[in-house]
């Protein structure tokens, strides 16, 4: 983690990240408020840190289908078939 922070010019928060045991995998899950509590208040620095941490972490960020695109409805197929049969 220190290597990433130094690369981004954020060496001033290395000790805090080490003390709190923040790893690259954890960075992408931190809120803006939590980042500020760790000493990173600039939104640009937050985003640069998240992007760089994704390159070094073990877990790839997952996509949440509910956050974009057309809405998805989890209606069982049998319910839909019954509605079609009843001319709904």
C-alpha positions in Angstrom: 0.0 0.0 0.0 2.9 2.3 0.8 4.2 1.9 -2.8 0.8 3.0 -4.2 0.6 6.0 -1.9 4.1 7.1 -2.6 3.6 6.8 -6.4 0.5 9.1 -6.1 2.3 11.6 -3.9 0.3 10.7 -0.9 3.2 9.6 1.3 1.8 11.7 4.2 -0.9 9.2 4.9 1.2 6.1 4.7 1.4 5.7 8.5 -2.3 6.1 8.9 -3.1 3.5 6.2 -0.6 1.1 7.8 -2.0 1.6 11.3 -5.5 1.0 10.1 -4.4 -2.0 8.0 -5.9 -0.6 4.8 -5.1 -2.7 1.8 -5.7 -2.0 -2.0 -8.8 -4.3 -1.8 -10.3 -2.2 1.0 -9.7 1.2 -0.7 -12.5 0.7 -3.3 -15.0 0.1 -0.5 -14.2 3.2 1.4 -16.6 6.1 1.4 -15.5 9.7 0.8 -16.0 10.3 4.5 -13.8 7.4 5.5 -11.1 8.6 3.0 -11.3 12.0 4.7 -10.9 10.4 8.1 -7.7 8.7 6.7 -6.3 12.0 5.6 -7.3 12.2 1.9 -9.7 15.1 1.4 -9.2 15.9 -2.2 -11.7 14.1 -4.4 -9.2 13.8 -7.3 -6.7 12.1 -5.0 -9.5 9.7 -3.8 -10.3 8.7 -7.4 -6.7 8.3 -8.4 -6.1 6.1 -5.3 -9.1 3.9 -6.1 -8.0 3.5 -9.7 -4.5 2.6 -8.8 -5.6 0.3 -5.9 -7.8 -1.7 -8.4 -4.7 -2.4 -10.4 -2.9 -3.9 -7.4 -5.8 -5.6 -5.5 -6.8 -9.2 -5.6 -10.5 -8.6 -6.3 -11.8 -7.0 -9.4 -14.7 -4.5 -8.8 -18.1 -6.0 -9.5 -20.9 -4.5 -11.5 -24.2 -4.0 -9.8 -27.0 -4.4 -12.3 -29.4 -2.3 -10.3 -27.2 0.8 -10.7 -27.6 1.4 -14.4 -29.6 0.6 -17.5 -33.2 -0.5 -17.7 -34.8 -1.8 -14.5 -34.8 -5.5 -13.9 -37.8 -7.3 -12.5 -37.4 -10.7 -10.8 -40.8 -12.1 -11.7 -40.9 -15.9 -11.9 -41.5 -17.4 -15.4 -44.6 -19.3 -14.1 -46.2 -16.1 -12.9 -45.7 -14.5 -16.3 -47.0 -17.5 -18.1 -50.2 -17.5 -16.0 -50.7 -13.8 -16.7 -50.4 -14.3 -20.4 -52.8 -17.2 -20.3 -55.4 -15.0 -18.5 -55.0 -12.3 -21.2 -53.4 -9.8 -18.9 
